[in-house]
Amino acid sequence: MATASGKTYVAAHLLWKLTKAGQLRRALFVCDRTFLSEQAKEKLHAIFGDDAQVVSTSNPQKNARILIATYQTLNVGGDSEDEAATDASFFVENYEEDYFSHIIIDECHRSAWGKWRIVLDRNPNAVHVGLTATPRIMVHATTEDQEIRDNAKYFGEPAYEYTIAQGQEDGYLATFEVVRRVVNLDAKGQITREDIEQRSATDYLTGQPVPGHALRDAYAPKDYEDALVLPDRVKSMCQDLFQLLCETGGPLQKTIIFCVRDSHADAVSAELNNLYADWCRANGHARAEHYAFKCTVKAEDPGGKLAEFKASGHSHFIATTVDLLSTGVDIEWLENVVFFRYLGSSIMLYQMVGRGTRIHPPSGKLMFRIYDYTDATRLFGEPFETRPRPTAQRPSTIDHDGETVVQVEGFDVHVTDAGRSVLVERDGHDVLIPVEEYRELVAQRLTAEAPDLDALRSTWLDPQGRQALLATLPGGERSARLLQQLDELKECDLYDVLAQEAYGLAPKTRQERVEALAYKHGDWLKVMAPEAALVIRALAVQFSKGGIGELENPLVFQTPAVKKAGGIRALKKLGADLAAVLRVTKERLLAA
């Protein structure tokens, strides 16, 4: 199931159904991040109460029926798939064989199968349930440990699937716009030894000059901020991103930036904090605390910072990370996902993008943006395949087996626009298409069903006709919602959004239509009974709050404003037909 579409929620209810059916003896919910275990506890505890507990190294929670644990706590694996195997003593000493009747494996695509398979091997009669948004397929696997990481081979065909496109179309997941940017250094394809020797090149760790013989012949973009540190590139990319944030709602947007390494995350957060401080001084704003911050495994108190990032609307706005925030963490009101690092894995892309797909109705968040500086989004639609890699652990700090890590300054770096696009599903595959092509596609589908504005208005007045019309659009109603967000027409009814797209009608906000009703149809209101006019004006106020759908709510006549105006009692006293009153009110509002 697509990230943010409710895997843990489904798993919790599956366990409850099994319990009610008398089939669940004990269950283990296992994951590889502490914050994932806490999120699981919230959902499981809501159903099982104290019978769902998180295992700690000091308490195996053997009295609970639902145990929630990380591999690290069970002493059967570490944070990385490459970490050395552990002795599994905690798990073996506390849970005898076949202790669990059901084991749920969260984020089963990424966990350290070869290290913790003892959990499965010691519970061969348990039902093993894998949860993931990106089921891994192993290509050219050569060992049993590699084969067991192939989700389809281990679990069989999925029992249930729910794609990101389906979730967006159904309104469960936020849609997104992809904003692609190009850095001129990256577009060049490589930085050569000659390029470096012409500038100021120093050892990143010591600050000492680096001789030419210690340099590679060339560095590819994937080496940038790893083997080759480029402060000018960091500065230009941060300046470009900050400007884009200012143009789309201001700098105080919840944002995750995926960086190459810890040192890169440090540099990006420092640069953004400087830009924000300058912006505050120039615009007379008081500075919010902890604007940009590093949130990695090595950061100080990453759990506390993450909690503030998720919960606070007054601090911790931009998180620079490497892998810590790539999987599973719920951040409902995240507004932007940014790629400052190169990716080669579609699994990583979908997981990272998934941090933004949760909707957040209280804040009005129904979409988010992806700012792609490294062409990471080219991986949309690619299969979730992995090839075996060496088991040696990749260094978690800058260390290249003695190779000098070079820092070079003096490059002229600039960033340019490479277009904007949206995701659609074609022939069962995710495909990015330019926003303009998307607009044309929406307009074509719309005019095929409603050839002119009058036809659109007539169809829009009928709830069933409107839903049928929306269903013909690419992506259904989410198409209209996405265009509404892109064009900053949140205060407009979807009628105005689509009328602008297909027929060039200048959009009016809902409030503007209410005001137009008063003066364009003033004579009509004056000739009717004053009691009826009051009710219609009150109904128009409801339209201003939520659009045409508000007037089709069965309880619309029970809202305080309409009841105060006389409501049903006033209309019945006049012998008016309620459905006819609603119909004519909608007609006049859309014609205003």
C-alpha positions as CSV (number, residue, x, y, z in Angstrom):
1,M,0.0,0.0,0.0
2,A,1.3,3.5,-0.9
3,T,3.0,5.3,1.8
4,A,0.5,7.2,4.1
5,S,-2.4,5.1,3.0
6,G,-2.8,3.3,6.3
7,K,-0.7,0.1,6.4
8,T,-0.3,0.2,10.2
9,Y,-4.0,1.0,10.6
10,V,-4.9,-2.0,8.4
11,A,-2.5,-4.3,10.3
12,A,-4.0,-3.2,13.6
13,H,-7.5,-4.1,12.5
14,L,-6.3,-7.3,10.9
15,L,-5.0,-8.4,14.3
16,W,-8.3,-7.3,15.9
17,K,-10.2,-9.4,13.4
18,L,-8.0,-12.4,14.2
19,T,-8.5,-11.9,17.9
20,K,-12.3,-11.8,17.5
21,A,-12.0,-15.0,15.4
22,G,-10.0,-16.8,18.1
23,Q,-7.0,-17.2,15.9
24,L,-4.5,-14.8,17.5
25,R,-2.4,-16.1,20.4
26,R,0.4,-13.6,20.5
27,A,1.6,-11.2,17.8
28,L,4.9,-9.4,17.2
29,F,5.0,-6.1,15.3
30,V,8.6,-5.6,14.3
31,C,10.2,-2.6,12.8
32,D,13.7,-0.9,12.6
33,R,13.2,2.6,13.9
34,T,12.2,3.7,17.4
35,F,9.8,6.3,16.1
36,L,8.1,3.6,13.9
37,S,7.5,1.5,17.0
38,E,6.0,4.5,18.8
39,Q,3.7,5.2,15.8
40,A,2.6,1.6,15.8
41,K,1.9,1.7,19.5
42,E,-0.5,4.7,19.0
43,K,-2.6,2.7,16.5
44,L,-2.4,-0.7,18.3
45,H,-3.0,0.7,21.7
46,A,-6.2,2.4,20.5
47,I,-7.6,-1.0,19.8
48,F,-5.9,-3.4,22.3
49,G,-5.3,-1.0,25.1
50,D,-2.6,-2.1,27.6
51,D,-2.5,-5.5,25.8
52,A,-0.3,-3.8,23.2
53,Q,3.1,-2.8,24.6
54,V,6.5,-1.7,23.3
55,V,9.4,-4.0,24.2
56,S,12.4,-2.5,25.8
57,T,15.8,-4.0,26.7
58,S,14.7,-4.1,30.3
59,N,11.2,-5.4,29.8
60,P,10.3,-8.1,27.2
61,Q,6.5,-7.4,27.9
62,K,5.7,-11.1,28.1
63,N,2.3,-10.3,29.7
64,A,1.1,-8.4,26.7
65,R,-0.6,-10.0,23.7
66,I,0.7,-7.6,21.1
67,L,4.4,-6.9,21.3
68,I,6.0,-4.0,19.4
69,A,9.7,-4.1,19.0
70,T,12.6,-2.9,17.0
71,Y,15.3,-5.3,15.7
72,Q,17.8,-3.4,17.8
73,T,15.8,-4.0,21.0
74,L,15.5,-7.7,20.2
75,N,19.3,-7.8,19.6
76,V,18.9,-9.3,16.1
77,G,20.0,-6.4,13.9
78,G,21.1,-2.8,13.7
79,D,20.1,0.3,11.8
80,S,21.7,-0.8,8.6
81,E,21.3,-3.8,6.3
82,D,25.1,-3.9,6.3
83,E,25.7,-4.1,10.0
84,A,27.3,-7.2,11.4
85,A,25.0,-9.9,12.8
86,T,24.4,-9.9,16.6
87,D,24.0,-12.8,18.9
88,A,20.2,-12.5,19.3
89,S,20.5,-13.3,23.0
90,F,17.6,-11.0,24.1
91,F,15.2,-12.6,21.6
92,V,16.3,-16.2,22.3
93,E,16.3,-15.9,26.1
94,N,12.9,-14.3,26.3
95,Y,10.8,-15.9,23.6
96,E,10.9,-19.7,23.0
97,E,10.3,-21.2,19.6
98,D,6.8,-20.7,18.1
99,Y,6.1,-18.1,20.8
100,F,4.2,-15.9,18.3
101,S,1.2,-16.9,16.2
102,H,1.5,-13.9,14.0
103,I,4.5,-11.6,13.0
104,I,4.0,-8.3,11.2
105,I,7.1,-7.0,9.5
106,D,6.9,-3.2,9.0
107,E,8.7,-1.7,6.0
108,C,9.6,-5.3,5.0
109,H,11.4,-4.1,1.8
110,R,14.3,-2.5,3.7
111,S,14.8,-4.5,6.9
112,A,18.0,-6.5,7.5
113,W,16.7,-9.9,6.5
114,G,20.0,-11.8,6.7
115,K,20.6,-10.6,10.2
116,W,17.2,-10.9,11.9
117,R,15.7,-13.9,10.0
118,I,16.1,-15.8,13.3
119,V,12.8,-14.1,14.3
120,L,11.1,-15.9,11.4
121,D,13.1,-19.1,11.7
122,R,12.2,-19.5,15.3
123,N,8.5,-19.0,14.5
124,P,8.0,-21.2,11.5
125,N,4.3,-21.9,12.3
126,A,3.4,-18.2,12.6
127,V,1.7,-16.2,9.9
128,H,4.3,-13.7,8.5
129,V,2.7,-10.5,7.2
130,G,4.9,-8.0,5.4
131,L,3.9,-4.3,5.1
132,T,5.5,-2.0,2.5
133,A,4.8,0.6,-0.1
134,T,7.7,-0.6,-2.3
135,P,7.9,-4.4,-2.5
136,R,11.5,-5.3,-3.3
137,I,12.5,-7.5,-6.2
138,M,16.0,-9.0,-6.0
139,V,17.7,-9.2,-9.4
140,H,20.6,-11.8,-9.9
141,A,20.5,-12.9,-6.2
142,T,23.3,-15.3,-5.6
143,T,22.8,-16.4,-1.9
144,E,19.8,-17.5,0.2
145,D,20.1,-14.4,2.3
146,Q,19.8,-12.2,-0.8
147,E,16.8,-14.3,-2.1
148,I,14.9,-14.0,1.1
149,R,15.0,-10.2,0.7
150,D,12.9,-10.6,-2.4
151,N,9.4,-9.7,-1.1
152,A,7.5,-11.4,-3.8
153,K,9.4,-14.7,-3.4
154,Y,9.2,-14.8,0.3
155,F,5.6,-13.6,0.9
156,G,4.0,-14.6,-2.4
157,E,1.8,-12.3,-4.5
158,P,0.4,-9.4,-2.5
159,A,-2.8,-10.0,-0.6
160,Y,-3.7,-6.4,-1.1
161,E,-2.4,-3.5,-3.2
162,Y,-3.2,0.2,-3.1
163,T,-1.2,2.5,-5.3
164,I,-0.3,6.1,-4.8
165,A,-2.4,7.1,-7.8
166,Q,-5.4,5.3,-6.4
167,G,-4.9,7.0,-3.1
168,Q,-4.7,10.4,-4.7
169,E,-7.8,9.8,-6.8
170,D,-9.8,8.6,-3.8
171,G,-8.7,11.7,-1.8
172,Y,-6.7,9.8,0.8
173,L,-3.3,11.0,-0.3
174,A,-2.0,14.4,-1.2
175,T,-1.3,15.2,-4.8
176,F,2.0,16.9,-5.7
177,E,3.7,19.1,-8.3
178,V,7.3,18.3,-9.3
179,V,9.5,21.4,-9.7
180,R,12.6,20.4,-11.5
181,R,15.8,22.6,-11.3
182,V,19.1,22.3,-13.1
183,V,22.5,23.2,-11.5
184,N,24.9,24.2,-14.2
185,L,27.8,22.3,-12.7
186,D,25.8,19.1,-12.7
187,A,24.5,19.7,-16.2
188,K,28.2,19.9,-17.4
189,G,28.5,16.2,-16.5
190,Q,31.7,16.2,-14.5
191,I,34.4,18.4,-12.8
192,T,37.9,17.6,-14.0
193,R,41.2,17.7,-12.3
194,E,42.0,20.7,-14.5
195,D,38.9,22.5,-13.3
196,I,39.9,21.9,-9.7
197,E,43.6,22.9,-10.1
198,Q,42.4,26.3,-11.5
199,R,40.7,27.0,-8.2
200,S,41.1,26.8,-4.5
201,A,41.3,23.1,-3.6
202,T,41.9,22.0,0.0
203,D,41.6,18.8,2.0
204,Y,38.1,18.9,3.5
205,L,39.2,17.6,6.9
206,T,42.5,19.4,7.4
207,G,42.1,22.5,5.3
208,Q,45.5,21.9,3.7
209,P,46.1,22.4,0.0
210,V,45.7,19.3,-2.1
211,P,48.3,18.5,-4.8
212,G,47.1,17.6,-8.3
213,H,48.4,14.0,-8.1
214,A,46.0,13.3,-5.2
215,L,42.9,14.2,-7.3
216,R,40.8,12.0,-9.5
217,D,40.9,12.7,-13.2
218,A,37.2,13.6,-13.0
219,Y,34.3,13.7,-10.5
220,A,30.7,12.9,-11.6
221,P,27.7,14.7,-10.1
222,K,27.0,11.7,-7.8
223,D,30.4,12.5,-6.2
224,Y,29.4,16.0,-5.3
225,E,29.2,16.7,-1.5
226,D,30.7,13.3,-1.0
227,A,34.2,12.9,-2.5
228,L,34.0,16.5,-3.7
229,V,32.7,19.2,-1.4
230,L,31.4,22.3,-3.3
231,P,30.4,25.2,-1.0
232,D,29.5,27.5,-3.9
233,R,27.1,24.8,-5.2
234,V,25.5,24.4,-1.7
235,K,25.0,28.2,-1.4
236,S,23.4,28.6,-4.9
237,M,21.1,25.6,-4.4
238,C,20.0,26.9,-1.0
239,Q,19.4,30.4,-2.4
240,D,17.3,29.1,-5.2
241,L,15.2,26.9,-2.9
242,F,14.7,29.7,-0.4
243,Q,13.5,32.0,-3.2
244,L,11.1,29.3,-4.4
245,L,9.7,29.0,-0.8
246,C,9.2,32.7,-0.6
247,E,7.3,32.7,-3.9
248,T,5.0,29.9,-2.8
249,G,3.8,30.9,0.6
250,G,6.8,32.1,2.5
251,P,9.9,30.6,4.2
252,L,7.9,29.0,7.1
253,Q,7.0,25.8,5.3
254,K,7.6,22.4,6.7
255,T,10.2,20.9,4.4
256,I,12.5,17.9,4.3
257,I,15.8,18.2,2.3
258,F,17.5,14.9,1.5
259,C,21.3,15.4,1.5
260,V,24.3,13.3,0.7
261,R,26.0,13.0,4.1
262,D,25.9,14.5,7.6
263,S,28.4,17.2,6.6
264,H,26.2,18.1,3.7
265,A,23.2,18.3,5.9
266,D,25.1,20.6,8.3
267,A,26.2,22.9,5.4
268,V,22.6,23.1,4.0
269,S,21.0,23.9,7.3
270,A,23.6,26.5,8.1
271,E,23.2,28.2,4.7
272,L,19.4,28.2,5.0
273,N,19.5,29.7,8.5
274,N,21.7,32.5,7.2
275,L,19.2,33.2,4.4
276,Y,16.3,33.1,6.8
277,A,18.0,35.6,9.1
278,D,18.7,38.0,6.2
279,W,15.1,37.7,5.1
280,C,13.8,38.4,8.6
281,R,16.0,41.6,8.8
282,A,15.0,42.8,5.4
283,N,11.2,42.2,6.0
284,G,11.0,43.2,9.7
285,H,10.0,39.8,10.9
286,A,10.9,38.2,14.3
287,R,12.9,35.1,13.8
288,A,11.3,31.7,14.5
289,E,13.4,29.4,16.6
290,H,15.3,26.5,15.1
291,Y,14.4,27.4,11.5
292,A,16.6,24.8,9.7
293,F,18.1,21.9,11.6
294,K,19.9,18.6,10.9
295,C,17.9,15.5,11.7
296,T,20.2,12.5,11.1
297,V,21.2,9.5,13.2
298,K,24.3,11.4,14.2
299,A,22.5,14.7,15.1
300,E,22.1,15.8,18.7
301,D,18.7,14.6,20.0
302,P,17.2,13.7,16.6
303,G,14.1,12.2,18.3
304,G,13.4,15.5,20.1
305,K,14.0,17.6,17.0
306,L,11.7,15.3,15.0
307,A,9.0,15.6,17.6
308,E,9.2,19.4,17.3
309,F,9.2,19.2,13.5
310,K,6.1,17.1,13.5
311,A,4.2,18.9,16.2
312,S,5.2,22.6,16.3
313,G,3.9,25.3,14.0
314,H,6.3,27.8,15.5
315,S,9.7,26.2,15.1
316,H,11.7,23.5,13.3
317,F,10.6,24.2,9.8
318,I,13.3,22.7,7.5
319,A,14.9,19.3,8.3
320,T,18.1,18.4,6.5
321,T,18.5,14.6,6.6
322,V,20.3,11.7,4.9
323,D,18.3,8.5,5.5
324,L,16.7,9.0,9.0
325,L,13.5,10.5,7.6
326,S,13.3,8.4,4.4
327,T,10.8,5.7,5.6
328,G,7.7,5.5,7.7
329,V,7.7,8.7,9.7
330,D,4.3,10.5,9.7
331,I,4.5,14.2,9.0
332,E,1.0,15.2,8.0
333,W,1.5,18.8,7.3
334,L,4.8,18.4,5.4
335,E,4.6,20.9,2.5
336,N,7.8,20.2,0.5
337,V,10.2,17.3,-0.2
338,V,13.6,18.4,-1.7
339,F,16.3,16.3,-3.4
340,F,19.8,17.7,-3.0
341,R,21.2,14.1,-3.4
342,Y,21.4,11.8,-6.3
343,L,19.3,8.6,-6.2
344,G,19.6,5.4,-8.1
345,S,16.8,3.5,-6.4
346,S,13.1,3.9,-7.2
347,I,12.4,2.3,-3.8
348,M,14.2,5.2,-2.1
349,L,12.4,7.8,-4.3
350,Y,8.9,6.5,-3.5
351,Q,9.7,6.2,0.2
352,M,11.1,9.7,0.4
353,V,8.3,11.2,-1.6
354,G,5.9,9.4,0.7
355,R,6.9,11.7,3.5
356,G,4.7,14.3,1.9
357,T,1.7,12.3,0.8
358,R,-0.3,12.6,4.0
359,I,-3.2,15.1,3.8
360,H,-3.8,17.4,6.7
361,P,-7.4,18.9,6.6
362,P,-7.0,21.2,9.6
363,S,-4.3,23.2,7.8
364,G,-5.9,22.7,4.4
365,K,-3.0,20.7,3.1
366,L,-4.2,18.6,0.1
367,M,-1.0,18.8,-2.0
368,F,2.7,19.3,-1.6
369,R,5.7,20.1,-3.8
370,I,8.8,18.1,-4.8
371,Y,11.8,20.3,-5.6
372,D,14.1,18.1,-7.6
373,Y,17.7,19.4,-8.1
374,T,19.2,16.0,-9.1
375,D,16.7,14.5,-11.5
376,A,15.6,12.0,-8.8
377,T,12.0,12.0,-10.1
378,R,13.1,10.3,-13.3
379,L,12.7,7.1,-11.2
380,F,8.9,7.4,-11.0
381,G,7.4,4.3,-12.6
382,E,10.6,2.3,-12.5
383,P,10.3,-1.2,-11.0
384,F,11.3,-1.7,-7.3
385,E,14.4,-3.8,-8.2
386,T,17.6,-4.2,-6.2
387,R,20.8,-5.9,-7.2
388,P,23.1,-7.6,-4.7
389,R,25.8,-5.4,-3.3
390,P,28.9,-6.1,-1.2
391,T,28.1,-6.8,2.4
392,A,30.9,-4.5,3.7
393,Q,29.4,-1.5,5.6
394,R,29.6,1.8,3.8
395,P,31.3,4.4,6.0
396,S,28.8,6.6,7.8
397,T,31.3,9.5,7.8
398,I,33.4,10.9,5.0
399,D,36.1,8.2,4.6
400,H,37.1,6.9,1.3
401,D,39.8,4.4,2.2
402,G,42.5,7.0,2.3
403,E,41.3,9.0,-0.7
404,T,41.4,12.7,0.0
405,V,38.1,14.4,0.2
406,V,38.5,17.7,-1.7
407,Q,36.8,21.0,-1.0
408,V,36.8,23.4,-4.0
409,E,35.7,27.0,-4.0
410,G,35.6,29.5,-6.8
411,F,33.0,28.0,-9.2
412,D,30.3,30.2,-10.8
413,V,27.2,28.2,-9.9
414,H,23.7,29.1,-11.0
415,V,20.3,27.2,-11.0
416,T,17.7,27.3,-13.8
417,D,14.2,26.0,-14.2
418,A,13.7,22.7,-15.9
419,G,9.9,22.6,-15.9
420,R,7.0,21.6,-13.7
421,S,5.1,18.3,-13.9
422,V,2.5,16.1,-12.2
423,L,2.1,12.4,-11.8
424,V,-0.5,10.4,-13.7
425,E,-1.1,6.7,-14.2
426,R,-0.9,5.3,-17.7
427,D,-1.2,1.6,-18.5
428,G,-0.6,0.8,-14.9
429,H,2.6,2.9,-14.6
430,D,3.4,6.1,-12.9
431,V,4.4,8.8,-15.4
432,L,5.3,12.4,-15.0
433,I,3.9,14.8,-17.6
434,P,4.4,18.6,-17.9
435,V,1.8,20.7,-16.0
436,E,0.7,22.4,-19.3
437,E,0.1,19.0,-20.9
438,Y,-1.9,18.0,-17.8
439,R,-4.0,21.2,-18.2
440,E,-4.7,20.5,-21.8
441,L,-5.7,16.9,-21.0
442,V,-8.1,18.2,-18.3
443,A,-9.6,20.7,-20.7
444,Q,-10.0,18.2,-23.5
445,R,-11.8,15.7,-21.2
446,L,-14.0,18.5,-19.8
447,T,-15.0,20.0,-23.2
448,A,-15.8,16.5,-24.5
449,E,-18.4,16.1,-21.8
450,A,-19.5,19.8,-21.5
451,P,-18.9,21.6,-24.8
452,D,-19.5,25.1,-23.5
453,L,-19.8,27.0,-20.3
454,D,-23.6,26.7,-20.1
455,A,-23.3,22.9,-20.4
456,L,-20.7,22.9,-17.6
457,R,-23.0,25.1,-15.4
458,S,-26.0,22.8,-16.0
459,T,-24.0,19.7,-15.2
460,W,-22.4,21.3,-12.1
461,L,-25.8,22.0,-10.6
462,D,-26.7,18.3,-10.5
463,P,-24.7,16.4,-7.9
464,Q,-24.7,13.1,-9.8
465,G,-23.9,14.8,-13.1
466,R,-21.1,16.7,-11.4
467,Q,-19.5,13.5,-10.0
468,A,-19.9,11.8,-13.3
469,L,-18.1,14.7,-15.0
470,L,-15.3,14.8,-12.5
471,A,-14.8,11.0,-12.9
472,T,-14.0,11.5,-16.6
473,L,-11.0,13.7,-15.8
474,P,-7.5,12.2,-15.6
475,G,-7.2,11.3,-12.0
476,G,-10.9,12.1,-11.3
477,E,-11.7,14.9,-8.8
478,R,-8.0,15.1,-7.7
479,S,-7.3,16.7,-11.1
480,A,-9.5,19.7,-10.3
481,R,-8.2,19.8,-6.7
482,L,-4.6,19.9,-7.9
483,L,-5.3,22.7,-10.4
484,Q,-7.1,24.6,-7.6
485,Q,-3.9,24.3,-5.5
486,L,-1.5,25.1,-8.3
487,D,-3.4,28.2,-9.4
488,E,-3.9,29.3,-5.7
489,L,-7.7,29.2,-6.1
490,K,-8.5,27.7,-2.7
491,E,-11.2,30.3,-2.1
492,C,-13.0,29.4,-5.4
493,D,-15.5,26.6,-6.0
494,L,-14.1,23.9,-8.3
495,Y,-16.6,25.2,-10.9
496,D,-14.5,28.3,-11.3
497,V,-11.3,26.3,-11.4
498,L,-12.5,24.2,-14.3
499,A,-14.3,27.0,-16.1
500,Q,-11.1,28.9,-16.2
501,E,-9.2,25.9,-17.5
502,A,-11.6,24.9,-20.3
503,Y,-13.4,28.1,-21.3
504,G,-11.1,30.9,-20.1
505,L,-13.7,32.3,-17.6
506,A,-12.0,34.6,-15.1
507,P,-12.4,32.8,-11.7
508,K,-14.4,34.4,-8.9
509,T,-14.0,33.4,-5.3
510,R,-16.9,32.0,-3.4
511,Q,-17.3,35.3,-1.5
512,E,-17.2,37.3,-4.7
513,R,-20.1,35.2,-6.1
514,V,-22.1,35.8,-2.9
515,E,-21.5,39.5,-3.2
516,A,-22.4,39.4,-6.9
517,L,-25.6,37.7,-6.1
518,A,-26.6,40.7,-4.0
519,Y,-26.1,43.3,-6.7
520,K,-26.6,41.4,-10.0
521,H,-29.7,39.7,-8.7
522,G,-30.9,42.3,-6.4
523,D,-34.1,42.9,-8.3
524,W,-34.9,39.2,-8.1
525,L,-34.4,39.2,-4.3
526,K,-36.5,42.3,-3.9
527,V,-39.6,40.9,-5.6
528,M,-39.8,37.8,-3.5
529,A,-41.1,37.5,0.1
530,P,-38.6,39.1,2.5
531,E,-38.6,35.9,4.6
532,A,-37.5,33.9,1.6
533,A,-34.9,36.5,0.6
534,L,-33.3,36.2,4.1
535,V,-33.1,32.4,3.8
536,I,-31.5,32.6,0.3
537,R,-28.9,35.1,1.6
538,A,-28.1,32.8,4.5
539,L,-27.7,29.9,2.1
540,A,-25.4,32.0,0.0
541,V,-23.2,32.5,3.1
542,Q,-23.0,28.7,3.5
543,F,-21.8,28.6,-0.2
544,S,-19.0,31.0,0.7
545,K,-17.7,28.6,3.3
546,G,-17.5,25.4,1.3
547,G,-18.8,25.8,-2.2
548,I,-21.6,24.1,-4.0
549,G,-21.4,21.0,-1.9
550,E,-22.4,23.0,1.2
551,L,-25.8,23.6,-0.4
552,E,-26.3,19.9,-1.0
553,N,-25.7,18.9,2.6
554,P,-28.9,17.4,4.0
555,L,-28.4,19.5,7.1
556,V,-27.9,22.8,5.4
557,F,-31.2,24.2,6.7
558,Q,-30.1,23.3,10.3
559,T,-27.0,25.5,10.2
560,P,-27.1,28.4,12.7
561,A,-27.1,31.2,10.0
562,V,-29.9,29.6,8.0
563,K,-32.0,28.8,11.1
564,K,-31.6,32.3,12.3
565,A,-32.9,33.6,8.9
566,G,-36.0,31.5,9.3
567,G,-34.9,28.3,7.7
568,I,-37.4,25.6,6.9
569,R,-40.1,27.1,9.0
570,A,-40.1,30.4,7.0
571,L,-40.1,28.6,3.6
572,K,-42.8,26.2,4.6
573,K,-44.9,29.1,5.8
574,L,-44.6,30.5,2.3
575,G,-45.4,27.2,0.7
576,A,-42.0,27.0,-1.0
577,D,-40.4,23.8,-2.2
578,L,-37.1,23.3,-0.4
579,A,-35.4,21.5,-3.3
580,A,-36.5,24.3,-5.7
581,V,-35.1,27.0,-3.4
582,L,-31.7,25.3,-3.2
583,R,-31.7,24.7,-7.0
584,V,-32.5,28.4,-7.8
585,T,-29.9,29.6,-5.3
586,K,-27.2,27.5,-6.9
587,E,-28.2,28.7,-10.3
588,R,-28.0,32.3,-9.4
589,L,-24.7,32.0,-7.6
590,L,-23.0,30.3,-10.5
591,A,-24.5,32.9,-12.9
592,A,-23.5,35.8,-10.7
